[in-house]
Amino acid sequence: MNFQNRLIIGVDFDGTIVEDGYPKIGKPRIFAFETLKRLQEDGHRLILWTYRSGRSLDEAVEFCEQNGITFYAVNKSFPEEQYDATKSRKIYADLFIDDRNIGGVLGWGEIYQMITNEDPNIPEKQKKGFFSFFR
């Protein structure tokens, strides 16, 4: 990927990376962490952009780190940005991934394809049960 194609992507947490369970942390959405890792490997900068603050924000950041994702910034446009009540809280990003989009959040495979125009090639977990014998 050349430098011009790298994006700054704002990503919501509750309902997007994980199932909505606020203030608790929901289960990871299928392929969320795999896709986020791939986007980082592709050179994109990921910003966690969430309603959470204080302890619940720290828990979300730690949960993501435990699952292999360290964000470029959290609830700000760049790591060094300091909160200033006289300025807008809107962050700068090329695009946002959020379950509150019109139509809701897409599957993570679809999100990857939309951003990169390629197949994410994320291996499916082997299904177990009676019908797995017919694959």
Phi and psi restraints in degrees (value plus and minus 20) as a CYANA .aco file:
   2 ASN   PHI    -106.3   -66.3
   2 ASN   PSI     144.1   184.1
   3 PHE   PHI     -78.2   -38.2
   3 PHE   PSI     -55.2   -15.2
   4 GLN   PHI     -85.0   -45.0
   4 GLN   PSI     -42.8    -2.8
   5 ASN   PHI    -109.3   -69.3
   5 ASN   PSI     -20.2    19.8
   6 ARG   PHI     -98.2   -58.2
   6 ARG   PSI     115.6   155.6
   7 LEU   PHI    -136.1   -96.1
   7 LEU   PSI     135.8   175.8
   8 ILE   PHI    -121.3   -81.3
   8 ILE   PSI     101.1   141.1
   9 ILE   PHI    -140.7  -100.7
   9 ILE   PSI      99.2   139.2
  10 GLY   PHI    -105.8   -65.8
  10 GLY   PSI     108.5   148.5
  11 VAL   PHI    -145.1  -105.1
  11 VAL   PSI     105.8   145.8
  12 ASP   PHI     -95.1   -55.1
  12 ASP   PSI     140.9   180.9
  13 PHE   PHI    -121.0   -81.0
  13 PHE   PSI     -89.7   -49.7
  14 ASP   PHI     -89.8   -49.8
  14 ASP   PSI     103.8   143.8
  15 GLY   PHI      66.1   106.1
  15 GLY   PSI     -27.3    12.7
  16 THR   PHI    -139.5   -99.5
  16 THR   PSI     -82.2   -42.2
  17 ILE   PHI    -100.2   -60.2
  17 ILE   PSI     -60.2   -20.2
  18 VAL   PHI    -144.5  -104.5
  18 VAL   PSI     139.9   179.9
  19 GLU   PHI     -82.6   -42.6
  19 GLU   PSI     127.6   167.6
  20 ASP   PHI     -88.7   -48.7
  20 ASP   PSI      99.2   139.2
  21 GLY   PHI    -163.5  -123.5
  21 GLY   PSI      -2.3    37.7
  22 TYR   PHI     -71.0   -31.0
  22 TYR   PSI     114.3   154.3
  23 PRO   PHI    -106.0   -66.0
  23 PRO   PSI     -25.9    14.1
  24 LYS   PHI     -95.6   -55.6
  24 LYS   PSI     150.5   190.5
  25 ILE   PHI    -118.7   -78.7
  25 ILE   PSI     101.3   141.3
  26 GLY   PHI     -94.3   -54.3
  26 GLY   PSI     156.2   196.2
  27 LYS   PHI     -89.8   -49.8
  27 LYS   PSI     125.0   165.0
  28 PRO   PHI     -78.8   -38.8
  28 PRO   PSI     118.5   158.5
  29 ARG   PHI     -91.4   -51.4
  29 ARG   PSI     126.8   166.8
  30 ILE   PHI     -76.5   -36.5
  30 ILE   PSI     108.5   148.5
  31 PHE   PHI      48.9    88.9
  31 PHE   PSI     -13.6    26.4
  32 ALA   PHI     -80.4   -40.4
  32 ALA   PSI     -75.5   -35.5
  33 PHE   PHI     -88.9   -48.9
  33 PHE   PSI     -56.1   -16.1
  34 GLU   PHI     -82.4   -42.4
  34 GLU   PSI     -62.0   -22.0
  35 THR   PHI     -89.4   -49.4
  35 THR   PSI     -63.7   -23.7
  36 LEU   PHI     -80.8   -40.8
  36 LEU   PSI     -60.8   -20.8
  37 LYS   PHI     -81.5   -41.5
  37 LYS   PSI     -63.8   -23.8
  38 ARG   PHI     -84.2   -44.2
  38 ARG   PSI     -60.5   -20.5
  39 LEU   PHI     -82.0   -42.0
  39 LEU   PSI     -61.0   -21.0
  40 GLN   PHI     -85.6   -45.6
  40 GLN   PSI     -62.4   -22.4
  41 GLU   PHI     -80.7   -40.7
  41 GLU   PSI     -51.8   -11.8
  42 ASP   PHI     -95.3   -55.3
  42 ASP   PSI     -26.8    13.2
  43 GLY   PHI      79.4   119.4
  43 GLY   PSI     -14.3    25.7
  44 HIS   PHI     -99.9   -59.9
  44 HIS   PSI     127.8   167.8
  45 ARG   PHI    -115.5   -75.5
  45 ARG   PSI     106.8   146.8
  46 LEU   PHI    -125.6   -85.6
  46 LEU   PSI     111.1   151.1
  47 ILE   PHI    -135.5   -95.5
  47 ILE   PSI     107.0   147.0
  48 LEU   PHI     -97.9   -57.9
  48 LEU   PSI     101.4   141.4
  49 TRP   PHI    -145.5  -105.5
  49 TRP   PSI      81.8   121.8
  50 THR   PHI    -162.3  -122.3
  50 THR   PSI     138.3   178.3
  51 TYR   PHI     -89.9   -49.9
  51 TYR   PSI     -43.9    -3.9
  52 ARG   PHI     -80.8   -40.8
  52 ARG   PSI     130.2   170.2
  53 SER   PHI    -169.1  -129.1
  53 SER   PSI     149.6   189.6
  54 GLY   PHI      38.2    78.2
  54 GLY   PSI    -156.1  -116.1
  55 ARG   PHI     -82.0   -42.0
  55 ARG   PSI     -61.7   -21.7
  56 SER   PHI     -86.5   -46.5
  56 SER   PSI     -51.1   -11.1
  57 LEU   PHI     -89.1   -49.1
  57 LEU   PSI     -65.1   -25.1
  58 ASP   PHI     -77.7   -37.7
  58 ASP   PSI     -60.9   -20.9
  59 GLU   PHI     -84.2   -44.2
  59 GLU   PSI     -60.5   -20.5
  60 ALA   PHI     -86.0   -46.0
  60 ALA   PSI     -63.9   -23.9
  61 VAL   PHI     -81.9   -41.9
  61 VAL   PSI     -65.3   -25.3
  62 GLU   PHI     -82.9   -42.9
  62 GLU   PSI     -61.4   -21.4
  63 PHE   PHI     -80.1   -40.1
  63 PHE   PSI     -63.8   -23.8
  64 CYS   PHI     -84.6   -44.6
  64 CYS   PSI     -62.3   -22.3
  65 GLU   PHI     -82.8   -42.8
  65 GLU   PSI     -59.3   -19.3
  66 GLN   PHI     -83.9   -43.9
  66 GLN   PSI     -43.3    -3.3
  67 ASN   PHI    -122.6   -82.6
  67 ASN   PSI      -2.3    37.7
  68 GLY   PHI      69.5   109.5
  68 GLY   PSI      -8.9    31.1
  69 ILE   PHI    -138.0   -98.0
  69 ILE   PSI      98.6   138.6
  70 THR   PHI    -132.9   -92.9
  70 THR   PSI     102.7   142.7
  71 PHE   PHI    -101.3   -61.3
  71 PHE   PSI     130.0   170.0
  72 TYR   PHI     -81.5   -41.5
  72 TYR   PSI     -61.6   -21.6
  73 ALA   PHI    -172.2  -132.2
  73 ALA   PSI     141.5   181.5
  74 VAL   PHI    -148.6  -108.6
  74 VAL   PSI      96.6   136.6
  75 ASN   PHI      34.7    74.7
  75 ASN   PSI      10.8    50.8
  76 LYS   PHI    -176.1  -136.1
  76 LYS   PSI     143.5   183.5
  77 SER   PHI     -94.3   -54.3
  77 SER   PSI     -49.6    -9.6
  78 PHE   PHI    -171.2  -131.2
  78 PHE   PSI     136.5   176.5
  79 PRO   PHI     -76.3   -36.3
  79 PRO   PSI     -54.8   -14.8
  80 GLU   PHI    -104.0   -64.0
  80 GLU   PSI     -27.7    12.3
  81 GLU   PHI     -82.1   -42.1
  81 GLU   PSI     114.4   154.4
  82 GLN   PHI    -125.6   -85.6
  82 GLN   PSI     119.7   159.7
  83 TYR   PHI     -84.1   -44.1
  83 TYR   PSI     114.2   154.2
  84 ASP   PHI    -158.1  -118.1
  84 ASP   PSI      94.3   134.3
  85 ALA   PHI     -83.6   -43.6
  85 ALA   PSI     -34.1     5.9
  86 THR   PHI    -107.5   -67.5
  86 THR   PSI     -25.8    14.2
  87 LYS   PHI    -135.4   -95.4
  87 LYS   PSI     139.4   179.4
  88 SER   PHI     -81.7   -41.7
  88 SER   PSI     123.8   163.8
  89 ARG   PHI    -104.8   -64.8
  89 ARG   PSI     -23.6    16.4
  90 LYS   PHI     -86.7   -46.7
  90 LYS   PSI     113.0   153.0
  91 ILE   PHI    -114.0   -74.0
  91 ILE   PSI     138.9   178.9
  92 TYR   PHI    -109.0   -69.0
  92 TYR   PSI     108.2   148.2
  93 ALA   PHI    -174.7  -134.7
  93 ALA   PSI     134.8   174.8
  94 ASP   PHI     -94.9   -54.9
  94 ASP   PSI     -51.1   -11.1
  95 LEU   PHI    -177.7  -137.7
  95 LEU   PSI     142.0   182.0
  96 PHE   PHI    -145.8  -105.8
  96 PHE   PSI     119.9   159.9
  97 ILE   PHI    -134.3   -94.3
  97 ILE   PSI      96.5   136.5
  98 ASP   PHI    -172.2  -132.2
  98 ASP   PSI     120.9   160.9
  99 ASP   PHI     -90.7   -50.7
  99 ASP   PSI     -29.6    10.4
 100 ARG   PHI    -112.7   -72.7
 100 ARG   PSI      -9.8    30.2
 101 ASN   PHI     -82.9   -42.9
 101 ASN   PSI     136.3   176.3
 102 ILE   PHI     -81.2   -41.2
 102 ILE   PSI     105.1   145.1
 103 GLY   PHI      71.9   111.9
 103 GLY   PSI     -24.7    15.3
 104 GLY   PHI      61.4   101.4
 104 GLY   PSI    -198.6  -158.6
 105 VAL   PHI    -103.2   -63.2
 105 VAL   PSI     120.4   160.4
 106 LEU   PHI     -99.8   -59.8
 106 LEU   PSI     154.0   194.0
 107 GLY   PHI     -90.0   -50.0
 107 GLY   PSI     133.4   173.4
 108 TRP   PHI     -85.3   -45.3
 108 TRP   PSI     -51.5   -11.5
 109 GLY   PHI     -83.2   -43.2
 109 GLY   PSI     -62.4   -22.4
 110 GLU   PHI     -85.2   -45.2
 110 GLU   PSI     -59.2   -19.2
 111 ILE   PHI     -80.5   -40.5
 111 ILE   PSI     -66.4   -26.4
 112 TYR   PHI     -80.9   -40.9
 112 TYR   PSI     -64.2   -24.2
 113 GLN   PHI     -82.9   -42.9
 113 GLN   PSI     -59.0   -19.0
 114 MET   PHI     -85.2   -45.2
 114 MET   PSI     -59.0   -19.0
 115 ILE   PHI     -94.4   -54.4
 115 ILE   PSI     -60.6   -20.6
 116 THR   PHI    -127.3   -87.3
 116 THR   PSI     -34.3     5.7
 117 ASN   PHI      41.5    81.5
 117 ASN   PSI      10.1    50.1
 118 GLU   PHI    -162.5  -122.5
 118 GLU   PSI     145.0   185.0
 119 ASP   PHI     -95.6   -55.6
 119 ASP   PSI     110.1   150.1
 120 PRO   PHI     -88.7   -48.7
 120 PRO   PSI     -39.9     0.1
 121 ASN   PHI      31.3    71.3
 121 ASN   PSI      26.4    66.4
 122 ILE   PHI    -111.3   -71.3
 122 ILE   PSI     102.1   142.1
 123 PRO   PHI     -86.2   -46.2
 123 PRO   PSI     116.3   156.3
 124 GLU   PHI     -96.0   -56.0
 124 GLU   PSI     124.5   164.5
 125 LYS   PHI     -91.4   -51.4
 125 LYS   PSI     121.9   161.9
 126 GLN   PHI     -86.4   -46.4
 126 GLN   PSI     105.2   145.2
 127 LYS   PHI     -99.3   -59.3
 127 LYS   PSI     124.1   164.1
 128 LYS   PHI    -134.3   -94.3
 128 LYS   PSI     137.0   177.0
 129 GLY   PHI     103.3   143.3
 129 GLY   PSI    -198.7  -158.7
 130 PHE   PHI     -75.3   -35.3
 130 PHE   PSI     -66.2   -26.2
 131 PHE   PHI     -94.3   -54.3
 131 PHE   PSI     -32.1     7.9
 132 SER   PHI     -86.9   -46.9
 132 SER   PSI     -39.3     0.7
 133 PHE   PHI     -92.1   -52.1
 133 PHE   PSI     -35.7     4.3
 134 PHE   PHI    -118.9   -78.9
 134 PHE   PSI      -7.2    32.8
